[in-house]
Amino acid sequence: MKRSLFLMVCLWAVMVQAQEVMYIPKNDVKALLLAIETANKKNAEKDAKPLYILIPDGFYDLGATVLTKITGHNIALIGQSMDGTIIQNKPDVKQEGISKTAIFVNRGSNNYFQDLTLKNALDYYAAGSAGRAVTLQDKGTHTICNRVKLLSYQDTYYSDNDLCQHYFQDSEIHGTVDFICGDGDVWFEKCRIVTEKRSADGSGRDVIAAPKTSKTDWGYVFNHCSVENIESPFEYARGWHSVPRCIWLHTTLLTPEKLNPNRFDTRGMNTVTSIFKEFHTMDIQGNDITPKTNVLTFSMKRKKMENGQEIVTEQRHTDETIMTSEDAARYTINNVFGNWRPDEIIQQVEKKVKKLKKRLK
């Protein structure tokens, strides 16, 4: 109790001096959680002034703690470096689940993450048939991740708001199956996507994205991203629900031979309607390796019992997945996000935190 009070006084002392900045002592998990709790209260209103939480390089071990809430608005968690500032939790494998394991659950708007790693260390290969371990479960909107590394295996990133708009830039996301999943419009700019081993022995296949776009127009857009493959073969995406949209523009494949021939998974989980496209895919030398055509038939089977007999029905949807240059040109930040310009916000924040980071040791 005395330590918590002491930390509170220290944090508020810095805030009084800087008006909008809290500095976290190195490796101090309690101080980090207290700062987030304080920021949630201070920035409870959507028009609150930006509040920065500065985190020095170190290891912030949350242990089995899950679902730490970020409910405030205009809160920025700024690490010292993407590889050096590591926030980790390790849920028990018995607790696995897409809505049970996240390090952070964001419910605020205009929140910002930069220069840090979020690692969910659930023992994936010991989890059995599913090892859903989320790093960031985002129920908010207008979230920006700039130079953020997300480390897990299944369901690494979860955009959990059917009307959200989110933006990643120069970030890195690791996983095996459906490891970028959820709803809304999410733009990934110049990100490194890393597919890990699907199983401990490398067998099986990976699926990068599982969108379930329902109330927005664009879905997941990967622009000028690279895909690095560890071992298991992979596919770009599969449909989760509603009308999933997933677009890959100017993608660099480090191991194009590991991309399954279909390129997308044609087996829908809860949907058959899929808008999956790619344009100008390249190898590591910059050669255009996009197929001239890739017509796929997406299908979904449903079973039900009727008068004691099993009835199987199948829905099918055939589409060309190679995008024309005219269609690709429609995918711009302006078109997708309208008046919200996350790329410009990043430039502004970078200037601000450059000075603030000088105090980090």
C-alpha positions as CSV (number, residue, x, y, z in Angstrom):
1,M,0.0,0.0,0.0
2,K,2.8,2.4,0.9
3,R,4.6,1.6,-2.3
4,S,1.5,2.2,-4.4
5,L,1.0,5.5,-2.7
6,F,4.6,6.4,-3.3
7,L,4.4,5.5,-7.0
8,M,1.2,7.5,-7.3
9,V,2.9,10.5,-5.8
10,C,5.9,10.1,-8.1
11,L,3.8,9.7,-11.2
12,W,1.6,12.7,-10.4
13,A,4.7,14.8,-9.6
14,V,6.0,14.2,-13.1
15,M,2.6,15.0,-14.5
16,V,2.3,18.3,-12.7
17,Q,5.7,19.2,-14.0
18,A,5.2,18.0,-17.6
19,Q,1.4,18.4,-17.7
20,E,1.0,15.3,-20.0
21,V,3.8,12.9,-19.5
22,M,4.4,9.9,-17.1
23,Y,7.8,8.2,-17.0
24,I,8.0,4.6,-15.9
25,P,11.0,3.2,-13.9
26,K,12.8,0.5,-15.8
27,N,11.3,-3.0,-15.4
28,D,8.7,-1.7,-12.9
29,V,5.5,-3.5,-13.9
30,K,3.5,-2.1,-11.0
31,A,4.4,1.5,-12.1
32,L,3.3,0.7,-15.6
33,L,0.0,-0.7,-14.6
34,L,-0.6,2.2,-12.2
35,A,0.3,4.7,-15.0
36,I,-2.3,3.1,-17.3
37,E,-4.9,3.1,-14.5
38,T,-4.2,6.8,-13.8
39,A,-4.3,7.6,-17.5
40,N,-7.7,5.9,-17.9
41,K,-9.1,8.1,-15.1
42,K,-7.5,11.3,-16.3
43,N,-8.4,10.8,-19.9
44,A,-11.9,9.4,-19.4
45,E,-13.4,11.9,-21.8
46,K,-12.9,11.6,-25.6
47,D,-11.7,15.2,-25.9
48,A,-9.0,14.8,-23.3
49,K,-5.6,16.2,-24.0
50,P,-2.9,13.7,-25.2
51,L,-1.2,11.9,-22.3
52,Y,2.1,10.1,-22.9
53,I,3.4,7.1,-20.9
54,L,7.2,6.8,-21.5
55,I,8.6,3.3,-21.0
56,P,12.4,2.6,-21.0
57,D,13.9,-0.5,-22.5
58,G,13.4,-3.4,-20.2
59,F,11.3,-6.5,-19.5
60,Y,7.8,-5.9,-18.1
61,D,6.5,-9.3,-17.0
62,L,2.8,-9.3,-16.3
63,G,2.9,-13.0,-15.4
64,A,-0.5,-14.6,-15.8
65,T,-2.3,-11.2,-15.8
66,V,-4.6,-10.8,-18.7
67,L,-7.0,-8.2,-20.2
68,T,-5.4,-5.1,-18.7
69,K,-7.9,-2.4,-19.8
70,I,-7.1,0.8,-21.6
71,T,-10.4,2.7,-21.3
72,G,-9.1,6.3,-21.6
73,H,-8.7,8.3,-24.8
74,N,-5.7,10.0,-26.5
75,I,-3.3,7.9,-24.5
76,A,0.1,7.1,-26.0
77,L,2.3,4.2,-24.7
78,I,5.8,5.0,-26.0
79,G,8.7,2.5,-25.5
80,Q,12.3,3.3,-25.9
81,S,12.8,0.8,-28.8
82,M,10.7,-1.8,-30.5
83,D,13.0,-4.7,-29.6
84,G,14.2,-3.4,-26.2
85,T,10.9,-2.5,-24.5
86,I,9.1,-5.8,-24.0
87,I,5.7,-6.2,-22.2
88,Q,4.8,-9.9,-21.7
89,N,2.1,-12.0,-20.2
90,K,1.9,-15.8,-20.0
91,P,-1.6,-17.2,-19.5
92,D,-2.1,-20.8,-18.5
93,V,-2.9,-23.0,-21.5
94,K,-6.2,-23.9,-19.8
95,Q,-7.2,-20.3,-20.1
96,E,-6.7,-20.0,-23.8
97,G,-9.3,-18.1,-25.8
98,I,-9.6,-15.2,-28.1
99,S,-11.4,-13.0,-25.5
100,K,-9.6,-14.4,-22.4
101,T,-5.8,-14.0,-23.0
102,A,-5.0,-10.5,-24.3
103,I,-2.2,-8.4,-22.8
104,F,-4.2,-5.2,-23.4
105,V,-7.8,-4.7,-24.2
106,N,-8.2,-1.2,-25.7
107,R,-11.7,0.4,-25.4
108,G,-10.6,4.0,-26.0
109,S,-10.3,6.1,-29.1
110,N,-7.2,7.8,-30.6
111,N,-4.8,5.7,-28.5
112,Y,-1.3,5.2,-29.8
113,F,1.5,2.6,-29.3
114,Q,5.1,3.1,-30.4
115,D,8.5,1.4,-30.1
116,L,7.6,-1.6,-28.0
117,T,7.0,-5.3,-28.2
118,L,3.8,-7.1,-26.9
119,K,4.4,-10.8,-26.3
120,N,1.9,-13.3,-25.3
121,A,3.9,-16.3,-24.1
122,L,1.1,-18.8,-23.7
123,D,2.7,-22.3,-24.3
124,Y,1.1,-22.6,-27.8
125,Y,2.5,-26.0,-28.8
126,A,1.2,-27.5,-25.5
127,A,-2.3,-26.0,-25.9
128,G,-3.8,-28.8,-27.9
129,S,-6.2,-28.1,-30.8
130,A,-6.3,-24.3,-30.2
131,G,-3.9,-21.9,-28.6
132,R,-5.6,-18.5,-29.0
133,A,-3.4,-16.0,-27.3
134,V,-4.0,-12.3,-28.1
135,T,-1.5,-9.5,-27.6
136,L,-3.8,-6.6,-28.4
137,Q,-7.6,-7.0,-28.4
138,D,-8.8,-3.7,-29.8
139,K,-12.4,-2.7,-29.1
140,G,-11.7,1.0,-29.6
141,T,-11.2,3.0,-32.8
142,H,-8.5,5.1,-34.4
143,T,-5.7,3.2,-32.8
144,I,-2.2,3.6,-34.2
145,C,0.7,1.2,-33.9
146,N,4.0,2.6,-35.0
147,R,7.0,0.3,-34.8
148,V,5.2,-2.2,-32.6
149,K,6.1,-5.9,-32.6
150,L,3.3,-8.4,-31.7
151,L,4.5,-11.9,-30.8
152,S,2.2,-14.9,-30.4
153,Y,0.9,-17.7,-32.5
154,Q,-2.9,-17.9,-32.9
155,D,-5.1,-14.7,-32.9
156,T,-2.1,-12.5,-32.2
157,Y,-4.0,-9.3,-33.1
158,Y,-7.7,-9.0,-32.8
159,S,-9.6,-5.9,-34.1
160,D,-12.8,-6.4,-32.0
161,N,-15.0,-3.6,-33.2
162,D,-17.2,-3.8,-36.3
163,L,-16.9,-0.1,-36.9
164,C,-13.3,0.5,-36.1
165,Q,-10.5,2.2,-38.0
166,H,-6.9,1.2,-37.1
167,Y,-3.5,1.8,-38.6
168,F,-0.1,-0.1,-38.4
169,Q,3.1,1.3,-39.7
170,D,6.6,-0.2,-39.8
171,S,5.4,-2.8,-37.4
172,E,5.9,-6.6,-37.1
173,I,3.3,-9.3,-36.4
174,H,4.1,-13.0,-35.8
175,G,1.8,-16.0,-35.8
176,T,0.5,-19.2,-37.2
177,V,-3.2,-19.4,-37.8
178,D,-5.7,-16.5,-38.1
179,F,-3.1,-14.4,-36.3
180,I,-4.5,-11.1,-37.7
181,C,-8.2,-11.4,-37.2
182,G,-11.3,-9.4,-36.6
183,D,-13.5,-6.7,-37.9
184,G,-13.4,-3.1,-39.2
185,D,-11.0,-1.3,-41.5
186,V,-7.4,-1.9,-40.7
187,W,-4.4,-0.6,-42.8
188,F,-1.0,-2.2,-42.5
189,E,1.7,0.0,-44.0
190,K,5.2,-1.4,-44.6
191,C,4.8,-4.1,-42.0
192,R,6.7,-7.3,-41.6
193,I,4.5,-10.3,-41.3
194,V,6.2,-13.5,-40.0
195,T,4.5,-16.9,-40.2
196,E,5.8,-19.2,-37.5
197,K,5.8,-23.1,-37.4
198,R,2.2,-24.3,-37.3
199,S,3.1,-27.2,-35.0
200,A,6.3,-28.0,-33.1
201,D,7.5,-30.3,-35.9
202,G,6.6,-27.8,-38.6
203,S,3.7,-29.8,-40.1
204,G,0.4,-28.2,-41.0
205,R,-0.2,-24.8,-42.7
206,D,-0.5,-21.2,-41.6
207,V,-3.2,-18.7,-42.4
208,I,-2.2,-15.1,-41.9
209,A,-5.6,-13.2,-41.7
210,A,-9.1,-14.0,-40.8
211,P,-11.3,-10.9,-41.3
212,K,-15.0,-10.7,-40.6
213,T,-15.8,-7.4,-42.1
214,S,-19.5,-6.6,-41.4
215,K,-20.2,-2.8,-41.3
216,T,-17.2,-1.2,-43.0
217,D,-16.2,-1.0,-46.7
218,W,-12.6,-1.9,-46.9
219,G,-11.5,-4.6,-44.4
220,Y,-7.8,-5.5,-44.0
221,V,-5.4,-3.7,-46.4
222,F,-1.8,-4.7,-46.5
223,N,0.3,-2.2,-48.4
224,H,4.0,-2.6,-49.2
225,C,4.3,-5.3,-46.5
226,S,6.7,-8.3,-46.5
227,V,5.9,-11.9,-45.6
228,E,8.7,-13.9,-44.0
229,N,8.0,-17.6,-43.6
230,I,9.7,-19.7,-40.9
231,E,8.7,-23.2,-42.1
232,S,5.1,-24.2,-42.6
233,P,3.4,-23.4,-45.9
234,F,0.9,-20.5,-45.7
235,E,-2.0,-18.7,-47.2
236,Y,-2.9,-15.0,-47.2
237,A,-6.4,-15.2,-45.6
238,R,-9.6,-17.1,-45.0
239,G,-13.1,-15.8,-44.3
240,W,-14.3,-15.7,-40.7
241,H,-17.8,-14.1,-40.9
242,S,-20.1,-11.7,-42.8
243,V,-18.3,-10.3,-46.0
244,P,-14.6,-10.6,-45.2
245,R,-12.3,-8.3,-47.1
246,C,-8.6,-8.7,-47.4
247,I,-6.4,-6.9,-49.9
248,W,-2.6,-7.4,-50.5
249,L,-0.9,-4.6,-52.4
250,H,2.8,-4.6,-53.4
251,T,3.6,-7.5,-51.1
252,T,7.2,-8.9,-51.0
253,L,7.4,-12.6,-50.4
254,L,10.7,-13.8,-49.0
255,T,9.8,-17.4,-49.8
256,P,7.2,-17.4,-52.5
257,E,7.4,-21.1,-52.9
258,K,5.8,-21.5,-49.4
259,L,2.6,-19.7,-50.5
260,N,0.0,-22.4,-51.2
261,P,-1.1,-22.5,-54.9
262,N,-4.6,-21.2,-54.1
263,R,-3.0,-18.2,-52.2
264,F,-6.2,-17.8,-50.2
265,D,-8.1,-20.5,-48.2
266,T,-11.3,-21.2,-50.1
267,R,-13.0,-22.9,-47.1
268,G,-15.1,-20.4,-45.2
269,M,-15.6,-20.8,-41.5
270,N,-19.0,-19.0,-41.3
271,T,-19.3,-17.4,-44.7
272,V,-18.8,-18.1,-48.3
273,T,-18.7,-14.5,-49.5
274,S,-15.1,-13.3,-49.7
275,I,-13.5,-10.3,-51.2
276,F,-9.8,-11.4,-51.3
277,K,-7.5,-9.7,-53.7
278,E,-3.8,-9.2,-54.5
279,F,-1.9,-6.8,-56.7
280,H,1.8,-6.6,-57.7
281,T,3.3,-9.3,-55.5
282,M,7.1,-9.4,-55.6
283,D,10.0,-11.6,-54.7
284,I,12.9,-10.4,-52.6
285,Q,14.7,-9.2,-55.8
286,G,11.7,-7.0,-56.6
287,N,10.4,-9.1,-59.6
288,D,6.7,-9.1,-60.1
289,I,5.5,-12.6,-59.5
290,T,1.8,-12.0,-59.5
291,P,-0.2,-14.6,-61.4
292,K,-2.0,-13.3,-64.4
293,T,-5.2,-14.9,-63.1
294,N,-6.2,-16.8,-60.0
295,V,-9.9,-17.7,-60.1
296,L,-11.0,-19.4,-56.9
297,T,-14.3,-21.0,-55.9
298,F,-15.0,-20.4,-52.2
299,S,-17.3,-22.9,-50.6
300,M,-18.9,-23.7,-47.3
301,K,-20.7,-26.8,-46.2
302,R,-23.4,-26.9,-43.5
303,K,-24.9,-30.0,-41.9
304,K,-28.2,-30.4,-40.1
305,M,-30.3,-33.2,-38.9
306,E,-33.8,-33.4,-40.4
307,N,-36.2,-36.3,-39.7
308,G,-33.4,-38.3,-38.3
309,Q,-31.2,-37.9,-41.4
310,E,-28.1,-35.7,-41.9
311,I,-28.7,-33.0,-44.6
312,V,-25.6,-31.4,-46.2
313,T,-25.9,-28.1,-48.1
314,E,-23.1,-26.2,-49.8
315,Q,-22.7,-22.6,-50.8
316,R,-20.3,-21.6,-53.5
317,H,-18.8,-18.3,-54.7
318,T,-16.4,-17.9,-57.6
319,D,-14.2,-14.8,-58.0
320,E,-11.0,-13.5,-59.6
321,T,-8.5,-12.7,-56.9
322,I,-6.0,-10.8,-59.0
323,M,-6.8,-7.1,-58.9
324,T,-6.5,-4.7,-61.8
325,S,-4.4,-1.6,-61.5
326,E,-7.5,0.6,-61.6
327,D,-9.1,-1.2,-58.7
328,A,-5.8,-1.1,-56.8
329,A,-5.6,2.6,-57.2
330,R,-8.7,3.0,-55.1
331,Y,-6.9,1.8,-52.0
332,T,-5.5,5.0,-50.5
333,I,-5.4,6.2,-46.9
334,N,-7.7,9.0,-47.9
335,N,-10.3,6.8,-49.4
336,V,-10.2,4.2,-46.6
337,F,-10.1,6.6,-43.6
338,G,-11.6,9.8,-44.8
339,N,-10.6,12.8,-42.6
340,W,-8.6,10.6,-40.2
341,R,-4.9,10.8,-41.2
342,P,-2.9,8.4,-39.0
343,D,0.2,8.8,-41.2
344,E,0.3,12.5,-40.4
345,I,-0.4,11.9,-36.7
346,I,2.6,9.7,-36.6
347,Q,4.8,12.5,-37.9
348,Q,3.5,14.8,-35.2
349,V,4.0,12.3,-32.4
350,E,7.5,11.4,-33.6
351,K,8.5,15.1,-33.2
352,K,7.0,15.3,-29.8
353,V,8.5,12.1,-28.3
354,K,11.9,12.7,-29.7
355,K,12.5,15.3,-27.0
356,L,10.7,13.3,-24.3
357,K,12.8,10.2,-24.9
358,K,15.9,12.0,-23.9
359,R,14.9,11.4,-20.3
360,L,14.7,7.6,-20.8
361,K,17.7,5.7,-19.5
